Amino acid sequence: MKIMHTRSSETCRVVLGECRVSLSDICEMARGLSPLLCEAPEFSRRIDKGARILDEAISAGRPIYGVNTGYGDSCTVDVPANVLDELPVHLIHYHGCGLGRYFDEPSATAIVATRLVSLACGFSGVRFEVLRQLHALLHYRIIPLIPEEGSVGASGDLTPLSYVAAVMMGERDVYFDGGVCSASMALDRVGLARLTFKPKEGLALMNGTSVMTALACLAWERAEYLARLATRITAMASLAMDGNRGHFSPGLFAAKPHAGLQQVAEWIYDDLQGGQTDKVTGVQDRYSIRCAPHVIGVVIDALGWMQRDIENELNSANDNPIVDPETGAIYHGGHFYGGHIAFVADCLKTAVANIADLLDRQLALLVDVRFNNGLPRNLSGASGERAHLNHGFKAIQIAVSAWTAEALKLTMPASVFSRSTECHNQDKVSMGSIATRDALRILELTEQVAAACLAAVSQALEIRTRKRSFSAGQPSDAIRMIQSDVLTLCAFVEEDRPLESELRELCAGIRQKRWSLYQRL
């Protein structure tokens, strides 16, 4: 089957089975977009043909892994024909051992959508009825509660995906109608029958990379926005500290042709056009300002190949065995191995943690009277005798240092910590789900750093405005607009006050992409 690269001309909604799905599509589904399932007769016939091929192979007595044999190292065990229908139920049941926190509803929704995209490729040997049931879960927002921990990323995300399969049978718990209830109750409420799986279908649902891939989609989108936000924060910090616009000049960056590096420098240079002149003499700004394009640009450049690999994995058949409905061939292989996603996540988390470190250093300069070019100590907005009492952003800087340290600590690559599991059948595994969960945690920490820095640079620019101490011009419209909005969420700090709730508002703004930032990549 050739996957088309065009969308339905009649709707902007994703039609699964008709087009290649993007990571942005998965993110939109996580936010509530309900996809369509291709209803073309040739599509459903092709899906069902794979299931018939397996039925014929079973009838012929042909041994097929996980269909009429045991799982994993038990593949040498032949399962009697009279109990074959129980095999997928046992697989789903014994993998119900996940622990840790549950994925939130958007993440779990992305996981369900990602599994459906893979099965819609048509190489998994499942009935069209299975796709319909997965689609119904998305349509009715019956979303499995999936524990975060328990997958080594090969043989796929078995344990977490067992919670998706179990819900289709009416077992375990789900997010539904604003709360949590049993899967059976939710299915009954919307009139969905419990699905009885054929021998391959439990394995087809569980033996894949859909958890790590869904999380990678969400992480990519957050990282892309965060990179643009860090660029704007850098421009604001440079302006607040009376920095040198020339550090970002086009002529300088023409000499180093990394596209992401050049893009970040161009964005900062344009942001500063209303507030600074190019200095040709004087002391150079410190690295956390001058070299910001060289840090943020790494993320911008990496996002391209990361998107390619995430979307290739997303639009792949990644279970085992693979059934070709065109030729009738049944292949035994290892497409469940999440190596590409694990590598993407390990690289992404390192690049993002570097942004946390960059912003942490910028904040350290902003609060220090030795380096901030005339701003008050700790960016305190107090004056007169009140200035001796107030401490401004002192604790914020300490908290940012803590969040940054935690982010840096988590950059240890997960993919190199493969463990031999399951009687040495799974003797080399990807650790992809662990890597993507690490990446999401680093993103959360870095967003907290960015939120604090947004508050700090807005405070600093407001101090300059009130004291009329800009050395050259005023902030550009783009900078003024974001500064003004940030100050509505975190008001100017004149007297010390607790800032937790305001920082949480800023973090929510980042997650919601509240601010327009340059051209989306």
DABEL-V560834 format. One record per backbone hydrogen bond with DSSP energy under -0.5 kcal/mol. NH is the residue of the N-H (numbers start at 1). CO is the residue of the C=O. If there is no record, write none. Layout:
nh=NH co=CO
nh=NH co=CO
This chain:
nh=3 co=1
nh=4 co=2
nh=11 co=8
nh=16 co=14
nh=16 co=36
nh=17 co=19
nh=18 co=15
nh=19 co=15
nh=20 co=4
nh=26 co=22
nh=27 co=23
nh=28 co=24
nh=29 co=25
nh=30 co=26
nh=31 co=27
nh=32 co=29
nh=33 co=28
nh=35 co=33
nh=36 co=14
nh=38 co=16
nh=38 co=36
nh=43 co=40
nh=44 co=40
nh=45 co=41
nh=46 co=42
nh=47 co=43
nh=48 co=44
nh=49 co=45
nh=50 co=46
nh=50 co=47
nh=51 co=47
nh=52 co=48
nh=53 co=49
nh=54 co=50
nh=55 co=51
nh=56 co=52
nh=57 co=53
nh=58 co=54
nh=59 co=55
nh=60 co=56
nh=61 co=58
nh=62 co=57
nh=66 co=70
nh=67 co=64
nh=68 co=64
nh=69 co=64
nh=70 co=74
nh=70 co=77
nh=74 co=71
nh=75 co=72
nh=76 co=73
nh=77 co=74
nh=78 co=76
nh=79 co=68
nh=80 co=78
nh=83 co=80
nh=84 co=81
nh=86 co=83
nh=87 co=83
nh=87 co=84
nh=88 co=84
nh=90 co=86
nh=91 co=87
nh=92 co=88
nh=93 co=89
nh=94 co=90
nh=95 co=91
nh=96 co=93
nh=97 co=95
nh=99 co=149
nh=103 co=146
nh=108 co=104
nh=109 co=105
nh=110 co=106
nh=111 co=107
nh=112 co=108
nh=113 co=109
nh=114 co=110
nh=115 co=111
nh=116 co=112
nh=117 co=113
nh=118 co=114
nh=119 co=115
nh=120 co=116
nh=121 co=118
nh=122 co=119
nh=130 co=127
nh=131 co=127
nh=132 co=128
nh=133 co=129
nh=134 co=130
nh=135 co=131
nh=136 co=132
nh=137 co=133
nh=138 co=134
nh=139 co=135
nh=140 co=136
nh=142 co=137
nh=143 co=141
nh=143 co=175
nh=144 co=142
nh=145 co=173
nh=146 co=144
nh=147 co=145
nh=148 co=101
nh=149 co=99
nh=154 co=156
nh=156 co=336
nh=157 co=208
nh=158 co=156
nh=161 co=157
nh=162 co=158
nh=162 co=159
nh=163 co=159
nh=163 co=160
nh=164 co=160
nh=164 co=161
nh=165 co=161
nh=166 co=162
nh=167 co=163
nh=168 co=164
nh=169 co=165
nh=169 co=166
nh=170 co=167
nh=171 co=166
nh=174 co=181
nh=175 co=143
nh=176 co=179
nh=179 co=176
nh=181 co=174
nh=183 co=172
nh=184 co=170
nh=186 co=182
nh=187 co=183
nh=188 co=184
nh=189 co=185
nh=190 co=186
nh=191 co=187
nh=191 co=188
nh=192 co=187
nh=195 co=168
nh=197 co=195
nh=201 co=198
nh=202 co=198
nh=204 co=200
nh=205 co=201
nh=206 co=202
nh=207 co=203
nh=208 co=206
nh=213 co=209
nh=214 co=210
nh=215 co=211
nh=216 co=212
nh=217 co=213
nh=218 co=214
nh=219 co=215
nh=220 co=216
nh=221 co=217
nh=222 co=218
nh=223 co=219
nh=224 co=220
nh=225 co=221
nh=226 co=222
nh=227 co=223
nh=228 co=224
nh=229 co=225
nh=230 co=226
nh=231 co=227
nh=232 co=228
nh=233 co=229
nh=234 co=230
nh=235 co=231
nh=236 co=232
nh=237 co=233
nh=238 co=234
nh=239 co=235
nh=240 co=236
nh=241 co=237
nh=242 co=239
nh=243 co=238
nh=245 co=243
nh=245 co=277
nh=247 co=244
nh=248 co=245
nh=249 co=246
nh=253 co=249
nh=254 co=250
nh=255 co=252
nh=256 co=253
nh=258 co=256
nh=259 co=257
nh=262 co=258
nh=263 co=259
nh=264 co=260
nh=265 co=261
nh=266 co=262
nh=267 co=263
nh=268 co=264
nh=269 co=265
nh=270 co=266
nh=271 co=267
nh=272 co=268
nh=273 co=270
nh=274 co=271
nh=275 co=272
nh=276 co=272
nh=279 co=277
nh=289 co=286
nh=290 co=286
nh=291 co=287
nh=292 co=289
nh=294 co=291
nh=295 co=291
nh=295 co=292
nh=296 co=292
nh=297 co=293
nh=298 co=295
nh=299 co=295
nh=299 co=296
nh=300 co=296
nh=301 co=297
nh=302 co=298
nh=303 co=299
nh=304 co=300
nh=304 co=301
nh=305 co=301
nh=306 co=302
nh=307 co=303
nh=308 co=304
nh=309 co=305
nh=310 co=306
nh=311 co=307
nh=312 co=308
nh=313 co=309
nh=314 co=310
nh=315 co=311
nh=316 co=313
nh=318 co=316
nh=321 co=331
nh=322 co=331
nh=323 co=123
nh=324 co=322
nh=324 co=329
nh=325 co=323
nh=328 co=324
nh=331 co=322
nh=331 co=329
nh=333 co=331
nh=337 co=334
nh=338 co=153
nh=342 co=338
nh=343 co=339
nh=344 co=340
nh=345 co=341
nh=346 co=342
nh=347 co=343
nh=348 co=344
nh=349 co=345
nh=350 co=346
nh=351 co=347
nh=352 co=348
nh=353 co=349
nh=354 co=350
nh=355 co=351
nh=355 co=352
nh=356 co=352
nh=357 co=353
nh=358 co=354
nh=359 co=355
nh=360 co=356
nh=361 co=357
nh=362 co=358
nh=363 co=359
nh=364 co=360
nh=365 co=361
nh=366 co=362
nh=367 co=363
nh=368 co=365
nh=369 co=367
nh=371 co=368
nh=372 co=368
nh=378 co=367
nh=379 co=376
nh=380 co=377
nh=381 co=493
nh=386 co=383
nh=387 co=384
nh=388 co=385
nh=389 co=386
nh=390 co=386
nh=393 co=378
nh=394 co=391
nh=397 co=393
nh=398 co=394
nh=399 co=395
nh=400 co=396
nh=401 co=397
nh=402 co=398
nh=403 co=399
nh=404 co=400
nh=405 co=401
nh=406 co=402
nh=407 co=403
nh=408 co=404
nh=409 co=405
nh=410 co=406
nh=411 co=408
nh=412 co=409
nh=417 co=414
nh=421 co=419
nh=421 co=426
nh=425 co=421
nh=425 co=422
nh=426 co=421
nh=427 co=425
nh=431 co=152
nh=435 co=431
nh=436 co=432
nh=437 co=433
nh=438 co=434
nh=439 co=435
nh=440 co=436
nh=441 co=437
nh=442 co=438
nh=443 co=439
nh=444 co=440
nh=445 co=441
nh=446 co=442
nh=447 co=443
nh=448 co=444
nh=449 co=445
nh=450 co=446
nh=451 co=447
nh=452 co=448
nh=453 co=449
nh=454 co=450
nh=455 co=451
nh=456 co=452
nh=457 co=453
nh=458 co=454
nh=459 co=455
nh=460 co=456
nh=461 co=457
nh=462 co=458
nh=463 co=459
nh=464 co=460
nh=465 co=461
nh=466 co=462
nh=467 co=463
nh=468 co=464
nh=468 co=465
nh=469 co=464
nh=472 co=275
nh=474 co=274
nh=476 co=271
nh=480 co=476
nh=481 co=477
nh=482 co=478
nh=483 co=479
nh=484 co=480
nh=485 co=481
nh=486 co=482
nh=487 co=483
nh=488 co=484
nh=488 co=485
nh=489 co=485
nh=489 co=486
nh=490 co=486
nh=494 co=492
nh=503 co=499
nh=504 co=500
nh=505 co=501
nh=506 co=502
nh=507 co=503
nh=508 co=504
nh=509 co=505
nh=510 co=506
nh=511 co=507
nh=512 co=508
nh=513 co=510
nh=514 co=509
